[in-house]
């Protein structure tokens, strides 16, 4: 494979659904990781597991809540995002893309987000403040300030990511006539797992897949493949580009940066307040544009 120019970016996602922070920061680093792992017998889902482990380690560091551990927590959080990008890039580079891989992403991604957010909250609660040099509000108890803002940020992040994924998938399905980019097809997962059981695979695959499959519909209805709709793509593309800001990478990047200054609370404020205001405006605009695009197509 050509590793320069366009060849280097061949394992990236399509530009219109790729977050800018991913395209210019996380994915170039992840591509180096994927390139180093490609000759080895490392499976993409193992890299997904490393992403979850880095997220858990990030949460444990935040829980200690002294400045060195806050910095370490932020760096480990970004490392988890690099691994999260590298798993898909390794899969595309080595021809191992699969629905089980999507399923692993669906399962592992919430682990690192939950670990980081609760790690920060428990760490703050243990020391009774928002961070070195960041005093608590006089009119709020420490518990109210910490857990109120913590729950707001902790619930906002997955909501933003799920909404972003839903619009990106709708854009891909209606506009480009393709299957979901983010959500695994449980029927194909079961087919791939039946084949996986006949050969050596990653041990965690043989635990996660049956667990998820057990709680999924036995025979989900088949989804018809829509005809590509170029007019829908043209009208919706600018808004989809904006939704890429809500893929999780940007939020984690901000939390990492403010953690370097010992102030993860600023990351909470960014996720729970700033991005939520913009999220509501973007959601309303996107719903209106979606209806108009369908009517015009």
CORZI-V69569 format. One record per residue. N is the residue number from 1. PSI is psi in whole degrees, -180 to 180 (999 if undefined). D_LAST is the distance of its C-alpha to the last C-alpha in Angstrom with 2 decimals. Layout:
n | psi | d_last
N | PSI | D_LAST
N | PSI | D_LAST
This chain:
n | psi | d_last
1 | 140 | 38.89
2 | 120 | 38.76
3 | 15 | 39.33
4 | 153 | 38.86
5 | -128 | 35.87
6 | -31 | 32.64
7 | -36 | 34.70
8 | -35 | 35.72
9 | 7 | 32.13
10 | -27 | 31.00
11 | 3 | 31.52
12 | 169 | 29.44
13 | 169 | 25.92
14 | 145 | 22.93
15 | -33 | 23.24
16 | -11 | 20.00
17 | 9 | 21.14
18 | 128 | 24.83
19 | 142 | 26.76
20 | -41 | 28.72
21 | -32 | 31.99
22 | -47 | 31.48
23 | -35 | 30.67
24 | -10 | 33.61
25 | -65 | 36.16
26 | -45 | 35.91
27 | -38 | 34.39
28 | -39 | 36.85
29 | -44 | 39.65
30 | -32 | 38.13
31 | -38 | 37.78
32 | -39 | 41.53
33 | -47 | 42.13
34 | -40 | 39.98
35 | -38 | 41.74
36 | -33 | 45.11
37 | -22 | 44.32
38 | -42 | 42.75
39 | -11 | 46.18
40 | 170 | 47.42
41 | 47 | 46.94
42 | 128 | 44.79
43 | 147 | 41.78
44 | -36 | 38.58
45 | -24 | 39.06
46 | -38 | 42.51
47 | -37 | 40.98
48 | -40 | 38.70
49 | -40 | 41.95
50 | -37 | 43.55
51 | -45 | 40.72
52 | -40 | 41.55
53 | -41 | 45.27
54 | -38 | 44.82
55 | -41 | 42.93
56 | -42 | 45.79
57 | -37 | 48.33
58 | -46 | 46.52
59 | -40 | 46.84
60 | -39 | 50.53
61 | -46 | 51.19
62 | -34 | 49.57
63 | -31 | 51.72
64 | -35 | 54.84
65 | 39 | 53.59
66 | 161 | 56.03
67 | -48 | 54.76
68 | -38 | 55.14
69 | -33 | 53.33
70 | -44 | 50.49
71 | -45 | 49.99
72 | -40 | 50.20
73 | -43 | 47.67
74 | -43 | 45.17
75 | -40 | 45.73
76 | -33 | 45.46
77 | -44 | 42.18
78 | -35 | 40.74
79 | -38 | 42.36
80 | -35 | 40.52
81 | -38 | 37.18
82 | -47 | 38.36
83 | -37 | 39.19
84 | -36 | 35.85
85 | -37 | 34.14
86 | -29 | 36.79
87 | -46 | 36.29
88 | -38 | 32.80
89 | -38 | 33.91
90 | -41 | 36.98
91 | -45 | 34.97
92 | -37 | 32.69
93 | -35 | 35.76
94 | 6 | 37.81
95 | 32 | 35.25
96 | 19 | 35.76
97 | 139 | 32.22
98 | 163 | 31.99
99 | -31 | 30.57
100 | -36 | 34.05
101 | -42 | 33.63
102 | -42 | 30.51
103 | -42 | 32.58
104 | -42 | 35.40
105 | -44 | 33.21
106 | -33 | 32.00
107 | -43 | 35.70
108 | -33 | 37.38
109 | -47 | 35.11
110 | -24 | 36.05
111 | -48 | 39.71
112 | -37 | 40.03
113 | -45 | 38.19
114 | -43 | 40.39
115 | -45 | 43.53
116 | -48 | 43.04
117 | -45 | 42.23
118 | -31 | 45.06
119 | -44 | 47.39
120 | -46 | 47.00
121 | -47 | 47.55
122 | -37 | 50.61
123 | -46 | 52.01
124 | -44 | 51.72
125 | -36 | 53.20
126 | -38 | 56.11
127 | -15 | 57.10
128 | 20 | 56.15
129 | 173 | 54.17
130 | -8 | 50.86
131 | 162 | 52.38
132 | 119 | 55.31
133 | 8 | 55.67
134 | 93 | 52.90
135 | 154 | 54.66
136 | 155 | 53.30
137 | 142 | 52.53
138 | -29 | 55.74
139 | 7 | 54.22
140 | 144 | 52.66
141 | 158 | 54.41
142 | -41 | 53.66
143 | -44 | 52.24
144 | -45 | 49.87
145 | -44 | 48.69
146 | -54 | 48.24
147 | -30 | 46.68
148 | -52 | 44.58
149 | -35 | 42.89
150 | -46 | 42.94
151 | -38 | 41.10
152 | -49 | 38.54
153 | -42 | 37.82
154 | -35 | 38.19
155 | -30 | 35.63
156 | -41 | 33.21
157 | -54 | 32.95
158 | -33 | 31.73
159 | -44 | 29.35
160 | -44 | 27.79
161 | -44 | 27.63
162 | -42 | 26.18
163 | -44 | 23.41
164 | -47 | 22.68
165 | -39 | 22.67
166 | -43 | 20.32
167 | -38 | 17.61
168 | -43 | 18.29
169 | -41 | 18.11
170 | -42 | 14.82
171 | -43 | 13.44
172 | -40 | 15.20
173 | -49 | 14.27
174 | -45 | 10.51
175 | -40 | 10.07
176 | -3 | 13.11
177 | 36 | 13.88
178 | 166 | 17.32
179 | 172 | 19.87
180 | 137 | 20.99
181 | -28 | 22.69
182 | -33 | 25.00
183 | 134 | 25.77
184 | 143 | 27.96
185 | 111 | 27.26
186 | -30 | 30.49
187 | -45 | 30.74
188 | -33 | 30.72
189 | -45 | 33.08
190 | -38 | 35.53
191 | -45 | 35.39
192 | -36 | 36.09
193 | -36 | 38.82
194 | -39 | 40.55
195 | -37 | 40.83
196 | -34 | 41.88
197 | -18 | 44.79
198 | -5 | 46.35
199 | 175 | 46.73
200 | 132 | 47.67
201 | 178 | 45.03
202 | 129 | 44.90
203 | -33 | 46.92
204 | -27 | 44.49
205 | -38 | 41.69
206 | -5 | 43.97
207 | -48 | 44.30
208 | -47 | 40.85
209 | -49 | 38.84
210 | -35 | 40.98
211 | -48 | 40.98
212 | -41 | 37.20
213 | -35 | 36.86
214 | -27 | 39.38
215 | 12 | 37.25
216 | 156 | 33.98
217 | 140 | 32.95
218 | -44 | 34.87
219 | 76 | 32.12
220 | 144 | 28.73
221 | 141 | 25.98
222 | 139 | 24.19
223 | 123 | 20.63
224 | 145 | 18.34
225 | 115 | 16.81
226 | 159 | 13.00
227 | 135 | 11.43
228 | 142 | 10.68
229 | 89 | 7.26
230 | -33 | 8.59
231 | -38 | 6.10
232 | -42 | 6.63
233 | -46 | 10.17
234 | -42 | 10.63
235 | -34 | 9.94
236 | -18 | 11.83
237 | -46 | 14.54
238 | -38 | 16.99
239 | -37 | 17.15
240 | -37 | 17.58
241 | -38 | 20.36
242 | -36 | 21.99
243 | -22 | 21.84
244 | -18 | 23.90
245 | -16 | 26.77
246 | 24 | 26.98
247 | -6 | 27.66
248 | -36 | 31.38
249 | -43 | 32.78
250 | -42 | 32.74
251 | -44 | 34.38
252 | -35 | 37.02
253 | -44 | 37.64
254 | -43 | 38.43
255 | -40 | 40.70
256 | -47 | 42.45
257 | -47 | 43.08
258 | -24 | 44.49
259 | -30 | 46.53
260 | -22 | 48.32
261 | 11 | 49.65
262 | 24 | 50.59
263 | 62 | 47.96
264 | -18 | 45.30
265 | -31 | 45.09
266 | -32 | 43.13
267 | -40 | 40.56
268 | -45 | 40.44
269 | -39 | 39.95
270 | -49 | 37.12
271 | -44 | 35.31
272 | -23 | 36.22
273 | -63 | 35.91
274 | -54 | 34.20
275 | -28 | 31.26
276 | -39 | 30.83
277 | -48 | 30.48
278 | -34 | 27.80
279 | -46 | 26.18
280 | -40 | 25.83
281 | -44 | 24.36
282 | -39 | 21.83
283 | -47 | 20.94
284 | -43 | 20.32
285 | -40 | 18.23
286 | -42 | 16.10
287 | -44 | 15.57
288 | -44 | 14.48
289 | -37 | 12.11
290 | -46 | 10.63
291 | -41 | 10.13
292 | -37 | 8.63
293 | -40 | 6.14
294 | -40 | 5.25
295 | -31 | 5.64
296 | -12 | 3.81
297 | 999 | 0.00
